[in-house]
Every structure is written in structure tokens, then in C-alpha cells.
């Protein structure tokens, strides 16, 4: 029974293949022999117009706003007020943004809550990214505290300095 079904299947495939080949290789009927067929003009190839590619003008250089801040710095590895969870001599806290602090050493800072995470603070030509908050990191007398995640201080604690902030 299986051999019969297989033979019928092969015969059907052969018939379909022959019909397909006949359709592909048979000459098209002449338009004159078929009066109800409309004659179409040959396709005209129109060349594409040349498009001049113009390089865009360079965009503006992103600069920030000069802001007066109160400088401070912190090092979570020291524990104490520098780290919310210090276990076995190791700071296991993440920054307020949820990112671990260690890979961000010398690159992140704690900014007031009014500043979005990702805000960039440029201090002495180095870019620092706001990734943390802190209980004392707020505006005092209209001047914000910014706490830099660094091992060594660049300025005195509380010193008022000017930085560039890229919002």
C-alpha cells in the first residue's frame, strides 16, 4: 500500500513538473493572434537622477551651565558616613541609582535630588556623573552640595567652587 501511495505521489510530482516546464518554456502567443489582448509598449528604463550627498554641518558642542557648588568627597571603602551598609570591613551598599559604587570610583558623584541621575558635573576638566544621593547632599543657602566619589580630596570640605553642569 505504501509503495502504491509513493508511486502516485511521484507520478503527480512528474505531471506538475512537466506542466510547469511547458509553461516556462513555451513561446508566448503573438498579440496579433489574440485580438482581445492589448498591446503594451516596451518598458522604458529611466536613469535615476544623481543625488548629491552633502555632509551635515557639525552639531553644536554640548556645553553646560556654570554652577556654584559646595565641594565634598566620599569613599565608601572607609565605612562610617561614607557607606550605608558596611559589613565585615566591606561596603556592600549600592549608590542611590542602584549601581554598585566600586566601578564608578573617580567617575560618579552624589548630587541633590533635584538633579536627575545621569547629570554630568565637569570639575577641573574631568566629567563626573550624578549616580548617588546623600542625606546632606542638598541645597543650603541656594548653593548645592555635590559629593564626589574619590579616594583623595581635590578641594577642602565645603569649599565653594564653580563647576560646569550638563543637564
C-alpha positions as CSV (number, residue, x, y, z in Angstrom):
1,X,0.0,0.0,0.0
2,X,2.8,2.4,0.9
3,X,4.5,1.6,-2.5
4,X,1.3,2.4,-4.3
5,X,0.9,5.8,-2.5
6,X,4.5,6.6,-3.2
7,X,4.1,5.8,-6.9
8,X,1.0,8.0,-7.1
9,X,2.9,10.8,-5.4
10,X,5.9,10.5,-7.8
11,X,3.5,10.5,-10.8
12,X,1.8,13.6,-9.5
13,X,5.1,15.4,-9.0
14,X,6.2,14.4,-12.5
15,X,3.0,15.7,-14.1
16,X,3.1,19.0,-12.2
17,X,6.8,19.4,-13.2
18,X,6.1,18.8,-16.9
19,X,3.2,21.3,-16.8
20,X,5.4,23.9,-15.2
21,X,8.2,23.3,-17.6
22,X,5.8,23.6,-20.6
23,X,4.5,27.0,-19.2
24,X,8.0,28.3,-18.6
25,X,9.5,27.3,-22.0
26,X,6.5,27.6,-24.4
27,X,6.6,30.7,-26.6
28,X,4.2,33.5,-25.7
29,X,1.2,33.8,-28.1
30,X,1.5,36.6,-30.6
31,X,-0.6,39.6,-29.8
32,X,-2.0,39.6,-33.4
33,X,-3.4,36.1,-32.9
34,X,-5.3,37.3,-29.9
35,X,-7.2,40.4,-30.9
36,X,-8.7,41.0,-27.4
37,X,-5.2,41.3,-25.9
38,X,-4.0,45.0,-25.6
39,X,-0.5,45.8,-26.9
40,X,1.8,47.3,-24.3
41,X,4.8,49.4,-25.2
42,X,8.2,48.1,-24.2
43,X,9.4,49.1,-20.8
44,X,11.3,52.3,-20.8
45,X,14.3,52.5,-18.4
46,X,14.6,55.9,-16.9
47,X,18.0,56.5,-15.3
48,X,17.9,57.6,-11.6
49,X,18.8,61.2,-11.1
50,X,22.1,61.8,-9.5
51,X,21.8,62.8,-5.9
52,X,24.4,65.0,-4.4
53,X,25.4,63.8,-0.9
54,X,26.1,66.7,1.4
55,X,27.8,66.1,4.7
56,X,25.9,67.6,7.6
57,X,27.4,70.5,9.4
58,X,28.9,69.5,12.7
59,X,26.5,69.9,15.6
60,X,26.9,72.3,18.4
61,X,29.4,71.4,21.1
62,X,27.4,70.5,24.2
63,X,28.3,72.8,27.0
64,X,26.7,73.1,30.3
65,X,25.8,75.8,32.8
66,X,28.3,77.2,35.3
67,X,27.1,76.4,38.7
68,X,28.5,77.3,42.1
69,X,28.6,74.3,44.4
70,X,29.9,73.3,47.9
71,X,32.5,70.6,47.4
72,X,32.8,67.4,49.4
73,X,34.0,63.9,48.7
74,X,33.4,60.4,49.9
75,X,35.0,56.9,49.8
76,X,32.6,54.0,50.7
77,X,35.6,51.8,51.4
78,X,36.3,53.8,54.5
79,X,32.9,52.9,56.0
80,X,31.2,55.2,58.5
81,X,29.1,58.0,57.0
82,X,30.6,57.1,53.6
83,X,28.7,53.8,53.4
84,X,25.1,52.9,54.4
85,X,25.9,49.1,54.8
86,X,29.4,48.3,55.9
87,X,29.7,44.5,56.7
88,X,33.0,42.8,57.6
89,X,35.1,45.8,56.6
90,X,33.4,46.0,53.2
91,X,30.9,48.5,51.8
92,X,28.1,46.4,50.3
93,X,25.8,49.4,49.5
94,X,24.8,50.4,46.0
95,X,24.5,54.0,45.0
96,X,21.0,55.6,45.0
97,X,20.8,54.9,41.3
98,X,21.1,51.2,42.1
99,X,24.5,50.8,40.6
100,X,27.4,49.4,42.6
101,X,29.8,52.2,43.7
102,X,33.2,50.5,43.1
103,X,33.2,50.6,39.2
104,X,32.2,54.2,39.5
105,X,35.1,55.3,41.7
106,X,36.6,58.5,40.4
107,X,33.7,58.9,37.9
108,X,30.5,59.4,40.0
109,X,29.2,61.9,42.4
110,X,26.3,62.4,44.7
111,X,24.0,65.3,43.7
112,X,20.9,66.9,45.2
113,X,17.6,65.1,44.4
114,X,16.6,68.0,42.1
115,X,19.3,66.8,39.7
116,X,18.5,63.8,37.6
117,X,20.7,60.7,37.6
118,X,23.0,61.0,34.6
119,X,23.5,64.7,35.0
120,X,27.2,65.4,34.3
121,X,29.3,67.6,36.5
122,X,32.6,68.8,35.0
123,X,35.2,69.6,37.7
124,X,38.7,70.7,36.6
125,X,38.1,69.2,33.1
126,X,37.0,65.8,34.5
127,X,33.5,64.5,33.9
128,X,31.6,63.1,36.9
129,X,28.1,61.6,36.6
130,X,25.4,62.0,39.2
131,X,24.6,58.5,40.3
132,X,24.1,58.9,44.1
133,X,22.3,60.9,46.7
134,X,23.0,61.6,50.3
135,X,21.3,62.9,53.4
136,X,23.4,66.1,53.5
137,X,23.5,66.5,49.7
138,X,21.0,69.3,49.2
139,X,20.8,73.0,48.6
140,X,22.0,75.1,51.6
141,X,21.5,78.9,51.2
142,X,20.9,78.4,47.5
143,X,24.1,76.5,46.9
144,X,24.0,72.7,46.3
145,X,26.4,70.3,47.9
146,X,28.0,67.8,45.4
147,X,29.8,64.8,46.9
148,X,32.5,63.3,44.6
149,X,33.2,59.6,44.8
150,X,37.0,59.7,45.1
151,X,39.8,58.4,47.2
152,X,41.6,61.8,47.7
153,X,40.1,65.3,48.1
154,X,40.7,67.8,45.4
155,X,39.4,70.7,47.5
156,X,38.7,71.4,51.1
157,X,35.4,70.1,52.6
158,X,32.7,72.6,52.0
159,X,34.8,74.8,49.7
160,X,32.6,76.8,47.3
161,X,33.8,76.2,43.8
162,X,32.4,76.7,40.3
163,X,31.7,73.6,38.0
164,X,30.1,73.1,34.7
165,X,26.8,71.1,34.9
166,X,25.4,69.4,31.8
167,X,21.7,68.7,32.4
